[in-house]
Amino acid sequence: MSPRADAKRLREVVLDEVRRTIAFDGHVFALTDPVTRVATSPLADVPGLSWPRLPELIRLRYLTRVNRWPELLDTEAGARSLLRATGGDPSRSLLWNNGQRALGVVDSASLALGDRYGCWGFLELLRISSPPFTVTDLTALSALAGTITLGLRRALGRTFAAPADQVPRVGPAVVILDPDLQVRIQTEAAALALLRLNPPDEPMPPIPASVYNVGAALIAAEHDLPVGPARSRIKLGGSRWVTVQADRIGGGDIAVSIEPSTPEERMDLFARAHALSARESEVLALLAAGFDSRRMAAELVLSEHTVNDHVKAILAKCAAPTRQTLLSRVLGIT
């Protein structure tokens, strides 16, 4: 696994490596916002799935607790198979019963990918023509969790160092979904944002997976099955990040907004991705507010020498040569 791979390439490499020892016929490998746990960028190959059914499958994924990534992460369960989790009765899973069954799925293996800094993604392997997953398969998959999680977190951290490009400004942009997550209407700015959020090499019209996922997270919360707040932060390109958020319009449609992430939202994500300690995160926030070492020392009741040590540690963790470079990455300014 290349330590410098971006998140998409890293996931492709992981799937290739896993396939060497564990057979599977399809997969869903998604990134998530580390705080809200809402999926942002899925890499999927689900045999037999027609694109019009994608919103339905996403909604079902959020509405079943069986092997759902937040519960797997909270219980530190490792990889779990559908058949073992349901006692051999997969119809107990809403996702399988109303979605995957029609696709011929025999069994699935799910793995949550998180650490002390947040939830960075989840992986689901599907078996259609192969027999169910064995304990050996699940043990082998579980053993990879730490390495994959570290790779995903570091890959996200590297995106902050990407050079600026001519990405058009976005927002405010709005997409209106019906209760089944089908797009009713969208603003022109939203259409542009969705084109940017859609993987550039996908041979299909823009599929706003991030929009579907925040909508599904909202529906899940309304059914007392919360994943997290119906919100996620997503890299738009260059130094731009957007926050995608869902809210109900009355009792019917769902409005999804796409707006530039705030400095605070960016800073939180940056600190988590670079594994900053709580104290280092405090120092970073003060740096971003324009404090010099003396003012930071007074604010934090520390010596100036200790503050400078924290700054050096932050620069080292973020591979930033100077404070100016660090802040340009955190705040997206040149």
TORTOR-839135 format. One record per residue: residue in one letter; x, y, z of N, C-alpha, C in turn. Coordinates in pm, whole numbers, plus 50000, padded with zeros to 5 digits. Layout:
N
AXYZXYZXYZ ...
end
This chain:
334
M500844988250000500005000050000500895012450000 S500755020749901501595032649892501225042650000 P502205047450079501885057150184501465070650129 R501695073049999501345085949940500085085349854 A499415073949850498245072549763497105081349812 D496295086649715495095093949756494055083849801 A492945088749856491975079849918491365070049819 K491115074549696490515065549596491495054649556 R492735058649525493745048849486494045039449601 L494105044749723494385036249838493305025649854 R492055029549836490965019649849491045009149739 E491435013149620491605003349512492704993349546 V493784998349603494894989649641494454980149753 V493714985449851493214976949960492354965649906 L491444968949816490554958649760491354948049685 D492374952149612493224942549541493944933349639 E494444939149748495164931249848494224921649920 V493034926549957492074917950026491664906249938 R491484908849809491034898449717492034886849706 R493284889349741494284878749736494004867549836 T493334871049946493084861050051491614858850081 I490764868450045489334867350075488544869549946 A487774859749905486984860949783485764869649808 F485434878149711484194885849718483784889649576 D482474891949559481914894749426481514909249407 G481454916749513481104930849506481554937849632 H481484951049632481944958349750481324972249756 V481284977649876480974991749901482054996549998 F482865006049953483985010950033483845026150037 A483325031250150482975045350160483875052750258 L484155065350226484735074450323483595080550404 T483915085250524482905091850608483475104450670 D482595113650705483005124950787483385119250923 P484575122450975485025115951098484165118851220 V483445129951220482625133651336481195128551321 T480555131551208479155127851191478975113351147 R480035107451092480025093651042479155091850918 V478725102550858477925101850736478855099250618 A478465089950531479295086350416479395097950318 T480565099550258480805110850169481205106750028 S482015096450015482585093149885482685078049869 P481615071649822481645057149809482395052549684 L483105041649701483725034449589483035020849588 A482185018449490481315006849496481264999149365 D481084986149380480814977149268479794967049319 V478534969449287477444960649333476804954349211 P477144941849179476604935449059475084935449058 G474534939348945473084939048927472374951548973 L473084960949037472424973049087472264983148974 S471024987248951470764997848853470875011248923 W471415021148854471665034148917470405040748974 P469235039248911468035045448971467715040049110 R468225028049144467935022249275468935026549382 L469955034149343470995037949439470435045449561 P469585055649544469055062549663468335053049759 E467575043549703466845034049788467805025649870 L468875020649807469845012349879470555020349987 I470855032849959471505041250061470565043450179 R469295046250149468305048250257468185035750344 L468125024150281468015011650355469245009050441 R470415012850391471655010650467471615018250600 Y471045030350598470985038450719469865034050812 L468895026750761467715023150841467805009250903 T468925002350890469074989550956470284989951047 R470154984151166471274983851260472194971951236 V471754962351159472544950151139473844953751067 N474944952151137476284954651083476474968851031 R475734978351087475924992251046477204997551109 W477965005451034479305009451078479355016751211 P478415025651248478535032151380478475022151495 E477565012351485477465002451592478704993451595 L479214989651479480424981451476481594988951538 L481675001851510482775009851563482635011551714 D481445014551760481235017051902481455004451987 T481164992851931481324980352005482664973651979 E483484979851891484784974151855484634959451815 A483644957051730483294943251695484194937051591 G485004945051522485784939551413484874936451295 A485344928351203484534924751087483414915251129 R482214917651077481064909251108480394905050978 S479924892850973479204888250855477704889650877 L476974891150768475524892550775474884880050837 L475284868250790474664855950838474934853650986 R476134856551032476444854451173475734864651260 A475624876951212474964887451290473464885151302 T472874878151206471424875951207471064861651247 G472034854151296471744840251334471294831751218 G471804834651098471454826950980470164831350913 D469554842150963468304847250905468544861350851 P469074862750728469414876050676468214885250659 S466984879650659465804888250643465644897650762 R466394895450870466374904750983467054917950948 S467794917950838468424930250790467524936850688 L467114949150713466264956450620466984958550487 L468284961250492469064963350371469064950850285 W469244939250347469264926850269467854923350221 N466884923950311465544919250280464894927350169 N465094940550169464434949250072465334953949959 G466604949849963467514954549861468474943949809 Q469354939249898470404930249853469904916449815 R468804912049873468264898849838467984898049688 A467364908549632467034908649489468284908749401 L469414912749458470664912849382471404899549394 G470834890249469471444877049481472534876049586 V472594885449678473644885349780473404873649876 V474424865349892474364853849982474804857650123 D475844865850130476374870050259477174882950237 S477424890150344478264902050337479144902550460 A480284909250446481194911250559481434926250572 S481224931650692481304946050713482384949350814 L483104960450787484194964750873484144979850888 A484074984851012484124999151039485575003451055 L485885015551007487265020251005487375033251083 G487775032251207487845044151291488955043051394 D489335054551450490325055051556489925066051655 R490825070151742490485079951845490155093651786 Y490495095651659490265108751596488965109151516 G488305097751500487035097851429486815085351347 C485705085251275485355074351184485715078651043 W486565070950975487095075050845486495067550728 G485705057150756485075049950646484545036450690 F483995029150596483575015450621483705007450493 L483864994450511484024985250398483014974050412 E482284971350303481384959950299481744951550177 L482024938750200482294929250092481054920650071 L480714918149946479514910449912479884897249847 R479164886749884479304873849817477984870149751 I478094867249623476934863349544477084849149494 S478184846349428478414832849375479284824549467 S479844830649571480724823649664479954819349788 P480494809849865479834805749990479944816550096 P479234815250207479284825450313480704827650366 F480904839350428482194842550488482454833650610 T483694829350624484084820850736484694829250848 V484884822950964485554829651075486964833751034 T487624825350958488964828550910488954840950823 D487954842050735487824854050651487654866550736 L486784865750835486484877450917487674881351004 T488394871351053489584874151134490644881251050 A490824876550928491814882650839491414896950804 L490134899350782489664912650749489824922050869 S489494917150987489624925251109491064929651132 A492004920951098493424923851122493904935651038 L493184938950932493594949750843493034963350885 A492114963450981491384975651013492294987251051 G493264984851138494124995551184494945001751072 T495494993250986496314998050875495485006050775 I494295000950744493435007950648492985021350705 T492605021450832492145033750896493235044450894 L494445040550930495575049950929495805055450789 G495725046650689495925050950551494865060950506 L493605058450541492525067650501492675081150569 R492995081050699493145093750771494295101950714 R495415095550688496555102850632496275107650490 A495545099750414495205104050278494355116550280 L493415117150374492605129250385493465141050428 G494395138750519495265149450562496075155250448 R496515146750356497325151550244496535160450148 T495225159050147494425167250055494535182150089 F494835185350214494955199450251496185206050190 A497155197750149498375203150089498275204049937 A497115200449882496945201049737497045215449688 P497675217649574497775231449523496405236849486 A496275249849496495015256349459494775254849309 D493515253449270493185253149128492025262849104 Q491555263148982490515272748946489125266948970 V488895262249092487585256749126486615268249150 P485505268749078484545279649098483975279349240 R483665291049290483065291749423481665285649420 V481315279349531480015272649540479205278849651 G477935281049626477025284149731476455298249725 P475335299449796474635287949852473955279749743 A474035266649758473445257449661472485248249733 V471385244849668470355236749732469855225949637 V469685213849691469055202749620467825198749700 I466695197049632465465192549698465235177849663 L465155169549768464885155249751463465152249796 D462835142349731461545137849782461785127949896 P460755123149965460955114250080461705101350048 D461755097549919462495085649878463895088949827 L464325101249850465655106049814465865108149665 Q464795108749589464915112049447465015127249433 V465875131949343466075146249324464845152249255 R464245162149320463115169349259463615181149176 I464475189149237464945201349172466245205549240 Q467045213349169468275218249227468625231849167 T469345239849241469775252749189470945250749092 E471215260949013472325259948919473645257848991 A473825264449105475045262749183475185248449233 A474055242049267474095228249313474515218949200 A474005221449080474385213248966475895213848944 L476475225748957477915227248941478665219949052 A478175221149175478825214449288478785199249272 L477645194049226477525179649210478445174449101 L478645182348998479605178348895481005177248955 R481355186549045482665186149107482765174749206 L481685171749280481715161149379481705147349315 N481165146149195481135133349127482545129849080 P483005117349102484335113449055484495116548907 P485565123348866485705127848728485835116748626 D486195104648670486365093848573485175084448569 E484075088148634482895079648631482125081748500 P481865071048425481185072548295479665073148309 M479185083048384477745084048407477405098248446 P476135102048440475745115248489476085116548638 P476195128648688476545130448829475565123348922 I476095114649006475315107949109475675114749241 P474805123049297475155130549418475105121749542 A476045112249552476025102849664476085109849798 S476855120749808476935127949934475585133949972 V474815138349873473485143949898472545132849946 Y472585121349879471745110249922472085105950065 N473375105950099473785101150230473355110350343 V473455123550325472995132350433471475131650445 G470775129850331469335127950336468965115250410 A469695104450384469445091750452469755092650600 A470795100250636471125102150777470005109550850 L469395119150782468265126350840467085116950862 I466775108850763465665099350774465935089450888 A467175084650899467515075251005467315081451142 A467715094051159467535100751288466055102151321 E465225104751219463795105951241463165092651281 H463835081551249463355068251288464075063051412 D464695072151489465435068551611466565058751583 L467175060151466468325052051428469465061351383 P469855070651468470825080751423472205074751394 V472805079751289474215077151260475025088551319 G474555100551296475175112851343474395124251280 P474775136551307474105147851243474105146351092 A473015150651027472875149050881473715159550811 R475035157750822475975167750772477295160950741 S477995165550638479325160250609480165170750539 R481485169650557482445178650493483155170950383 I483225177150265483715170150147484685179050070 K485775173150022486725180749940486115183049803 L486075195949763485495199449634486565200049525 G487775203049565488865204249469489765215549509 G491055214549474491995224949511492025226249662 S491845238449712491825240749857490405242249910 R489415239149829488005241249867487405228949936 W486705231550045485895221450113484465226850121 V483505217850107482115221750123481475213350232 T480485219150297479695212050397478315209550338 V477915196950337476625192750282475725189250400 Q474545195150406473675193550522472225192050479 A471485183250549470085180550514469145185050625 D467965189750584466915193350679465565191050611 R464585188150691463245185250638462495198250610 I461765198450499460895209650466459475205550507 G459005210850616457715206450665457775191650699 G456815184150653456825169850678457105161750554 G457545168550448457695161550321459105161350267 D459395170150175460665169750104461845172950197 I463035169850147464275172150220465115182250142 A465525192750210466405202750148467835199750188 V468715198850089470135196450114470905208650066 S471625214950157472425226650122473885222650102 I474535229650009475955227549983476625241249992 E477445243150096478055256150120479525254550155 P480315264850131481725264050170481855260950319 S482745251850353482975248750494483545260950566 T483145262750690483645273950770485085271150811 P485825281650850487185279350901487215269451018 E486225270151105486175261051219485965246651174 E485105244551073484875231051022486135225450957 R486815233750881488065229550818489135226250923 M489245234951023490285233251124490085220351203 D488845217351238488555204951310488965192851227 L488605192951100488945181751013490455180650995 F491125191850978492575192150962493265186351086 A492825190651204493445185951328493255170951347 R492065165851316491805151651330492635143651229 A492675148251105493385140951000494875140151029 H495425150251097496855150451127497165145851269 A496175140051336496355134051469496915143951570 L496385156151568496825165951665496195163051801 S496965165451907496435163852042495475175352073 A494775174152186493855184852225494605198052243 R495755197652307496535209852326497035215352193 E497505206652104497965211151973496835217351894 S495635212051909494485217851841494165231851894 E494335233752025494145246952084495155256952027 V496415252452019497465261151965497175264551820 L496735254851743496415257151603495305267551589 A494275266451672493165276051666493645290351696 L494555291651791495075304851824495975310151713 L496765301351652497555305351536496655310751426 A495575303651400494645307751295493965320951328 A493855323951457493245336551500494235348051497 G495495345251461496485355751448497355358051570 F497305349151668498095350751790499565347451761 D500475355051819501885351251814502195342851937 S503445338251950503795329052059503555335352196 R503865348252212503705354552342502235355252381 R501375359052289499925359652320499365345752347 M499835335752270499365322152295499775317452433 A501005320552473501475316452605500605322452715 A500255335352700499405341852799498005335752800 E497465332952682496115327352671496045313352732 L497085305252712497065291252755497745289252890 V498265299952947498975299453076500125289353065 L500935291052962502105282652939503305291752916 S504495285952922505675293852887505745295352736 E506405305852692506565307952548507365296552486 H508315291352561509115279952512508225267752487 T507305265152580506385253652564505475255652443 V504985267652425504135270652309504895268052180 N506135272852174506925270652052507195255952027 D507325248152133507495233652117506235227552056 H505075232252100503815227252043503725231051895 V504105243251863504065247551722504985238851638 K506175235951687507115227451614506535213551593 A505865208251695505265194951683504155195051578 I503355205651576502285206651476502865207351335 L503885215551316504515216751183505075203351138 A505675195851232506245182951197505155172951158 K504085172351237502995163051207502345166151073 C502285178851038501595183050916502535184850798 A503825181950820504825183450714504745197250649 A504575207450735504505221250688505795228350728 P506495234550634507795240750666507685253350750 T506585260650739506435273350810505025274850864 R504875284450955503535287451008502625292650896 Q503175300350806502365305750697501825294550608 T502695284850576502255273350496501165265750568 L501365263450698500385256250779499025263050772 L498985275950795497715283250797497065283850661 S497865284650555497265284750421496555271650394 R497095260750447496445247750429495205246450514 V495305250850636494155249650727492995258050679 L493265270350639492205279850607491915280850458 G492735274450375492485274750230492755288250169 I493745295450222494085308550167495485308150111 T495775316950017497095317249955497845329849998 
end
